[in-house]
Every structure is written in C-alpha cells, then in structure tokens.
Amino acid sequence: MTAPATASHHGKGGTTFVAPVLMGLDPNLAIMMSGVATAIFLLATRGQVPSYLGCSLSFVGVAATIRASGGSSAVVTGAVFVVGVVLFLAGLAVQRFGARIIHAAMPPVVTGAVVMLIGFNLAPVTASTYWPQDQWTALLVMLFTGLAVVCLRGFFSRIAIFLGLVFGYVLSWVLDLVFGKIHSPVGGAQAVDHWRLDLSGVAKADWIGLPSFHAPSFEWSAILVALPVVIALIAENAGHVKAVGEMTGASLDDKLGTAIAADGAASMLSTAVGGPPNTTYSENIGVMAATRVYSTAAYWAAACFALLFGLCPKFGAVVAAIPGGVLGGITVILYGMIGLLGAQIWLHGKVDLRNPLNLVPAAAGIIIGVGGVSLKITDNFELSGIALGTIVVITGYHVLRAFAPAHLKTQEPLLDSGTSAYDEPTPTDKA
C-alpha cells in the first residue's frame, strides 16, 4: 500500500459530511452529487477501480480564501468547476502520454510542498473561526478523535472522524442541558449567548425534498486560488489507483488517466449545479483493506444510498447543525493530516532536503502559502497564499533546476509514490 493512501485513509472518514459544511455549501446536494459522481467514475473505469467519490478536503482552504475576500457560494463553485476542467484535461494527457508527464512537471519535491501548504494554510481558519466558539468541546473532541484513530481497529478506525463528529454532537447537547447557553463568538463574529447545538433548522426541515441548486459564477482571482488543488488531486489519485492495484493484484497502471479524467468530469457536473467537487476518496483504501471487499457492486449500492439521503432535507439540516466547537476539534487533526501528507510524499519520493535545489523552492513556497504572503499586481488583482505559494514552488524549482550546477542535479528525482510503477512504458504508451 502506498504512503499517501495510508496516511490519508484515516483522515477521510466522515468528510463527505464535513467538507461541504466547511465550504459553506448545501450538505444535501453534496451527498446527492457524491452518489452521481461515483456512478460516473464506475462507468468510466468500467468497474475496474473500486472507489467512492466525495469532496476532497483540499478544497476547504480554497473556499475559505475565496469567502474571506467576499466571494459567494457561486464564485466558490465556479472556481472549483475550472479545477474540474483542468483535472479532466490532465487525465486525458496522462492517458495519451503516460504518467511520466506528471512527474516531469511535478516531481515529489513539488507535489509534497504544494500538498503541505494547502493543508497548513487552513490553520488560521481553525484558530480564528471554529476553536473559539467552544474551546473545551473542541479540546475534548480533538482528544477523542485522536484516541479513536489510534486505538480503534479495522472499520471503526477508518471512520474515526465520523465518530468524533458524533461524540462532539452528543457532548454539545449534554453541555447545553447541564450548563445552558455558552457566551462565545459564532463564526468569528461578536461573542453572544447561544446554544452549542442549535437544532431549530432540523425541526423546520422537510423529510423529502430537492436540495438547493445554484449556477457557478467565474472570477479570475478565485480561479487562481483554486487551481493549485489540481496538483494535490493528481497526487492523491495516483496513490489511490496504485494502492487498489496492489491490494487486488490487478495491474491498473493504464487506468490512471481514466481515473483522473473521470474525477474531473464528476467534479464539473457537481459544481455546475452548485455542489462541491467530488474526487477519488483515499478513505476507500482503508475500508477495502479492513473489509477485503473490492467489489464495485458495494460502491454502486453506496451511490444509490447517497442519492436517497440527498433527497432528505432533514438529514442535511442535521449535518449543517454540527457545532462550531466540534468542527474546531476535528479540523485541528484533519487540516494537520492534509499538511503532513506532503511530508509523506517527500519521504516516499526520497526527496533530499539537504539539496538546495529542493530546499529553496519548497521552503519559500510553504512560508508564502501558510503565512498568506501576498503580491499586489494591480489595484484589483493580487496573488497570495495558496496560489502564490504554488507558483513559487513550481516555477522556482524548474527555473533553479535550469541554472543549477550539474552536481545538484545528479540525484534523478524518483516518481512520487502512487506513480512509482509507471516509469516502465505500458503497451498504451507505445501505441
């Protein structure tokens, strides 16, 4: 099993529910479109790559950045629609030219640094928005989730994040019963008295109904913030396909391009109607390893259930009512996991950070991405955070490599894990 898959499979349990809430999108629509996206993926890969598609947490930072600069839900989905288009085209390119083209443009030092800055860029969101709403609940949820990830076995450790959400939900309800209202800021606003768990929306919601749709809207500034996520998604996708191949004993090397293109197409469809993007879910690796169920029939069943849940507004209201303090405890672990996935890519790619050719672009890009450094280009256009950090890592690496003395280039960069088997030309490459 490859490192990115193993590193992230614990981190994804429950994120189909959490990600749309963190992005400010309709949870009902998210669940429904994850079912539709899974069906598209299974059809595209002809049932050879078992997978359930859900919203990648890599998009949460993008949504937070776009909303912080005044962007609406339509602007968020518009930016992410473009990511879907680029992902689809990248998949077609991989199908045509082989996975080596990914590696040429984005060696492990680059993919690792971009994944890391996307994850760590989210730290201020947890610190300023979620944690202050109920710090003690956040602390207890963090401890419970950490224990669940480490101590539980098999299937239950795979859904540790979901169990953390349930624990936080119940804890908030109990604290409301015992201590009454809490005086704290809600979503970064002024401190007010409020219930930790507000279920008024659940009571009002219908049992059956359609989710709320909206059309995407396109703004260049938002699109530039979102585009770096493509790199994280390609790395995650490669890890997923490779790991499934290793577990099932089937050679899926020629399926990588199809899988990436299918993810792109599914994301385009979901965001076109106002849902979050849907991509291959690393959590499946953990679930498959625990259950030894590799049948795509199970994923078809899950897709149908998701469609049904999407038609129940009451279910969406329950998800939307997750208390801020609970999200604080969950996101401390979750966002850190995304960031450290970048370090895992470095380890598996045997990236030597003593080599200044690797160290300098990664160091500069990560600090820009995490610190939110900005570069003002015109009065109404600036690059900052994730977008600027990613540009610095990619262009910095390739420009420095062009000018570097020969002895710094002697270590041929290895393929990042997940594409490690793709350097041998496959029959489709030769065609």
C-alpha positions in Angstrom: 0.0 0.0 0.0 1.4 3.4 -0.8 2.1 6.1 1.7 -0.3 8.8 0.6 -3.2 6.3 0.7 -2.2 5.0 4.1 -1.6 8.5 5.5 -4.9 9.8 4.5 -7.3 6.9 4.8 -8.0 7.6 8.4 -8.4 11.3 7.7 -11.3 11.0 5.3 -14.0 9.1 7.4 -16.9 11.5 7.6 -15.5 14.2 5.4 -18.3 13.7 2.8 -20.4 15.3 5.6 -17.8 17.8 6.9 -16.3 19.2 3.7 -19.4 20.8 2.3 -20.2 22.4 5.7 -16.7 23.8 6.0 -17.0 25.1 2.4 -20.4 26.7 3.2 -22.3 24.5 0.6 -25.5 22.6 0.9 -24.8 19.2 2.6 -27.8 17.5 0.9 -26.6 18.5 -2.6 -23.1 17.3 -1.7 -24.3 13.9 -0.6 -26.6 13.6 -3.7 -23.8 14.6 -6.1 -21.3 12.3 -4.5 -23.6 9.4 -5.5 -23.9 10.7 -9.1 -20.1 11.2 -9.3 -19.5 7.7 -8.0 -21.7 6.3 -10.7 -19.9 8.3 -13.4 -16.5 7.1 -12.1 -17.5 3.4 -12.0 -18.9 3.7 -15.6 -15.8 5.5 -16.9 -13.4 3.0 -15.3 -15.7 0.1 -16.4 -15.9 -1.1 -12.8 -12.1 -1.9 -12.6 -11.2 0.7 -10.0 -13.5 0.3 -7.0 -14.0 3.8 -5.4 -16.5 6.1 -3.8 -16.2 9.8 -4.8 -16.6 12.5 -2.2 -15.5 16.1 -1.6 -11.7 16.4 -1.1 -10.6 18.5 1.9 -8.0 20.1 -0.3 -10.8 22.4 -1.5 -11.7 23.6 2.0 -8.8 26.1 2.2 -9.6 27.4 -1.3 -13.3 28.0 -0.3 -12.2 29.8 2.9 -9.8 32.0 1.0 -12.4 32.9 -1.6 -15.0 33.6 1.0 -12.6 35.7 3.1 -12.2 38.1 0.1 -16.0 38.4 -0.3 -16.7 35.6 -2.7 -20.2 33.9 -2.7 -21.0 30.2 -3.0 -21.4 30.7 -6.8 -17.9 32.1 -7.0 -16.6 29.2 -5.0 -18.3 26.6 -7.2 -17.2 28.5 -10.3 -13.6 28.4 -9.3 -13.8 24.7 -8.5 -15.6 24.0 -11.8 -12.4 25.2 -13.6 -10.3 22.9 -11.4 -12.6 20.0 -12.6 -11.9 21.1 -16.3 -8.1 21.1 -15.7 -8.3 17.8 -13.9 -10.2 16.3 -16.8 -7.7 17.6 -19.4 -4.8 16.3 -17.2 -6.4 12.9 -17.2 -6.6 12.9 -21.0 -3.0 13.9 -21.2 -1.9 11.1 -18.8 -4.0 8.6 -20.9 -2.3 9.8 -24.1 1.4 10.3 -22.9 1.7 8.2 -19.8 2.2 9.1 -16.2 5.8 10.3 -16.8 4.4 13.7 -17.9 3.0 14.3 -14.4 6.4 13.5 -13.0 8.3 15.8 -15.4 6.2 18.8 -14.4 5.7 17.9 -10.7 8.4 15.8 -9.1 7.8 14.7 -5.5 9.5 17.8 -4.0 6.9 20.0 -5.8 3.8 17.8 -5.1 4.8 17.4 -1.5 5.3 21.1 -0.9 2.0 22.0 -2.6 0.0 19.5 -0.6 1.7 20.7 2.6 1.0 24.4 2.0 -2.7 23.6 1.1 -3.1 21.8 4.4 -1.2 24.2 6.7 -2.8 27.2 5.0 -6.0 26.2 6.8 -4.5 26.6 10.3 -5.9 30.2 10.8 -9.4 29.0 9.9 -9.4 26.6 12.8 -7.7 29.0 15.2 -10.0 32.0 14.5 -13.3 30.6 13.4 -14.1 27.2 14.9 -12.0 26.7 18.0 -13.0 30.0 19.8 -16.8 29.0 19.6 -16.3 26.4 22.3 -12.7 25.7 23.2 -13.4 23.0 25.8 -15.6 21.0 23.5 -13.0 21.4 20.7 -10.3 20.1 23.1 -12.3 17.1 24.1 -13.4 16.3 20.5 -9.7 16.5 19.4 -8.6 14.1 22.2 -11.5 11.7 21.5 -10.8 11.7 17.7 -7.1 11.2 18.2 -7.8 8.2 20.5 -10.3 6.8 18.0 -7.8 7.0 15.1 -5.0 5.3 17.1 -6.8 2.8 19.4 -9.8 1.5 17.4 -9.2 -1.4 15.0 -10.4 -2.2 11.5 -13.5 -0.5 10.1 -14.0 1.7 13.2 -10.6 3.3 12.9 -11.4 4.2 9.3 -14.5 6.1 10.4 -12.7 7.8 13.3 -13.5 11.3 12.1 -17.2 10.5 11.8 -17.2 9.0 15.3 -15.5 12.2 16.5 -18.4 14.2 15.0 -21.0 12.0 16.7 -19.2 12.3 20.0 -19.0 16.1 19.7 -22.6 16.3 18.7 -23.7 14.4 21.8 -21.2 16.2 24.1 -22.5 19.6 23.0 -26.1 18.5 23.7 -25.2 17.3 27.2 -23.3 20.5 27.9 -26.3 22.6 26.8 -28.5 20.5 29.2 -26.1 20.9 32.1 -24.7 24.4 31.8 -27.2 26.2 29.5 -26.0 28.6 26.8 -22.4 29.5 26.1 -21.1 33.0 25.7 -18.7 32.9 22.7 -18.3 34.3 19.1 -20.2 32.5 16.4 -18.2 32.1 13.2 -15.7 34.9 14.0 -18.4 37.4 14.9 -19.1 39.2 18.2 -19.4 37.0 21.4 -23.1 36.3 22.1 -25.1 33.9 24.3 -26.1 30.9 22.1 -26.8 27.2 22.3 -23.8 25.0 21.4 -26.2 22.7 19.4 -28.9 24.5 17.6 -31.4 22.0 16.2 -34.1 24.6 15.2 -33.2 24.1 11.5 -33.8 20.3 11.8 -37.3 20.8 13.2 -38.2 23.1 10.3 -36.7 20.9 7.5 -38.9 18.6 5.4 -38.4 14.9 5.3 -38.5 14.8 1.5 -37.4 17.5 -0.9 -34.8 18.6 -3.5 -31.6 20.2 -2.4 -30.9 23.9 -3.4 -29.2 24.3 -6.7 -27.3 27.3 -8.0 -25.2 28.1 -11.1 -21.5 28.8 -10.8 -20.0 32.2 -11.4 -16.5 32.8 -12.6 -13.9 35.3 -11.2 -10.2 35.2 -12.2 -8.9 35.9 -8.7 -10.9 33.0 -7.3 -9.9 30.6 -10.1 -6.2 31.3 -9.5 -6.6 30.5 -5.8 -8.3 27.2 -6.7 -6.0 25.9 -9.5 -3.2 24.6 -7.2 -5.6 22.0 -5.8 -5.2 20.1 -9.2 -1.7 19.1 -8.1 -2.9 17.6 -4.8 -5.7 15.8 -6.5 -3.4 14.2 -9.1 -1.1 13.0 -6.4 -4.0 11.6 -4.4 -5.5 9.9 -7.4 -2.2 8.3 -8.4 -1.8 7.0 -4.8 -5.4 5.6 -4.9 -5.1 3.7 -8.2 -1.7 2.3 -7.3 -2.9 1.1 -3.8 -6.0 -0.5 -5.2 -3.9 -2.3 -7.8 -1.5 -3.6 -5.1 -4.4 -4.8 -2.9 -6.4 -6.5 -5.7 -3.3 -7.9 -7.5 -4.6 -6.3 -10.8 -2.4 -4.1 -13.0 -4.2 -0.8 -13.1 -1.3 1.3 -14.4 -3.2 2.0 -17.6 -6.3 3.2 -15.7 -4.6 6.3 -14.0 -5.5 8.7 -16.9 -9.1 7.4 -17.0 -9.5 7.8 -13.2 -8.2 11.4 -13.2 -10.4 12.3 -16.2 -13.4 10.7 -14.5 -12.8 12.7 -11.3 -12.6 15.9 -13.4 -15.8 15.1 -15.2 -17.7 14.3 -12.0 -16.5 17.5 -10.4 -17.6 19.6 -13.4 -21.1 18.1 -13.2 -21.4 18.6 -9.4 -20.1 22.2 -9.3 -22.3 23.1 -12.4 -25.4 22.7 -10.2 -23.9 24.2 -7.1 -22.4 21.2 -5.3 -18.9 20.6 -4.1 -16.3 18.9 -6.3 -16.1 15.2 -6.0 -12.9 13.2 -6.3 -11.5 9.7 -5.6 -11.5 9.1 -1.9 -8.5 7.7 -0.1 -10.7 6.5 2.7 -11.7 3.7 0.5 -8.3 2.2 0.6 -8.7 1.8 4.4 -12.2 0.4 4.1 -11.2 -2.0 1.4 -8.1 -3.2 3.4 -10.3 -3.7 6.5 -13.2 -5.5 4.8 -11.4 -7.2 1.9 -14.4 -6.2 -0.2 -13.2 -5.0 -3.6 -16.5 -5.4 -5.4 -17.7 -2.4 -7.3 -21.3 -3.6 -6.5 -20.8 -2.3 -3.0 -20.0 1.2 -4.4 -23.0 1.2 -6.7 -25.1 0.5 -3.6 -23.4 3.3 -1.7 -24.0 5.7 -4.6 -27.8 4.8 -4.6 -28.0 5.4 -0.8 -26.3 8.8 -1.2 -28.9 9.8 -3.8 -31.7 8.9 -1.4 -30.0 10.8 1.5 -29.7 13.8 -0.8 -33.5 13.9 -1.1 -34.0 14.2 2.7 -33.5 17.9 3.8 -33.8 16.8 7.4 -30.6 14.8 7.1 -28.9 17.9 5.6 -30.1 20.0 8.4 -28.6 17.6 11.0 -25.3 17.8 9.2 -25.5 21.6 9.0 -26.1 21.8 12.7 -22.7 20.5 13.7 -21.5 22.9 16.4 -18.5 25.1 15.7 -16.6 23.8 18.7 -16.9 20.3 17.4 -15.5 21.4 14.0 -12.7 23.1 15.9 -11.6 19.8 17.4 -12.0 17.8 14.2 -10.2 20.3 11.9 -7.1 20.6 14.2 -6.4 17.0 13.3 -7.8 16.9 9.8 -6.0 20.0 8.4 -2.7 18.9 10.0 -3.1 15.5 8.4 -3.5 17.1 4.9 -0.3 19.1 5.5 1.7 16.1 6.7 0.6 14.1 3.7 3.0 16.4 1.9 5.8 15.2 4.1 4.8 11.6 3.4 5.1 12.3 -0.4 8.7 13.6 0.3 9.6 10.5 2.3 8.4 8.1 -0.3 9.9 10.1 -3.2 13.2 10.1 -1.2 13.4 13.9 -1.6 16.8 15.1 -0.2 16.1 18.4 1.5 19.8 18.9 2.1 20.0 19.7 -1.7 19.3 23.4 -2.1 17.6 22.8 -5.4 14.9 21.0 -3.4 15.1 23.0 -0.2 14.8 26.6 -1.5 11.6 26.5 -3.7 9.8 24.3 -1.1 10.8 26.5 1.8 9.8 29.7 0.1 6.5 28.4 -1.2 5.4 26.8 2.1 6.0 30.0 4.1 4.1 32.1 1.4 1.3 29.6 1.4 1.0 29.2 5.2 1.6 32.8 6.1 -0.7 34.2 3.4 2.0 36.4 1.9 0.6 38.4 -1.0 1.9 40.1 -4.1 -0.2 43.0 -5.3 -0.1 43.2 -9.1 -2.8 45.8 -9.9 -5.3 47.7 -7.7 -7.9 44.9 -8.0 -5.7 41.9 -8.6 -3.2 40.2 -6.2 -1.7 36.7 -5.8 -1.5 35.4 -2.3 -1.4 32.3 0.0 -2.0 29.0 -1.8 -1.9 30.4 -5.3 1.3 32.4 -4.9 3.0 29.7 -2.8 2.2 27.1 -5.5 3.5 29.3 -8.3 6.8 29.9 -6.4 7.3 26.2 -5.7 6.7 25.1 -9.3 8.4 27.9 -11.2 11.1 28.2 -8.6 12.0 24.5 -8.9 12.2 24.4 -12.7 14.0 27.8 -13.0 16.6 26.9 -10.4 17.0 23.4 -12.0 17.7 25.1 -15.3 20.5 27.2 -13.8 21.8 24.7 -11.1 25.3 23.2 -11.4 25.4 19.6 -12.6 26.3 18.1 -9.2 23.0 19.3 -7.7 21.0 17.5 -10.4 22.8 14.1 -10.1 20.0 12.6 -7.9 17.4 11.8 -10.5 14.1 12.6 -8.9 12.1 9.4 -8.3 8.5 9.1 -9.3 6.2 10.0 -6.4 4.6 7.2 -4.6 1.5 6.2 -6.5 3.2 6.6 -9.8 6.3 4.5 -8.9 5.3 1.7 -11.2 4.7 4.0 -14.2 8.2 4.6 -15.4 8.1 1.3 -17.4 6.3 2.1 -20.7 3.0 0.4 -20.8 1.6 -1.0 -24.1 -0.7 2.0 -24.3 2.3 4.4 -24.0 4.0 2.7 -27.0 0.8 2.9 -29.1 
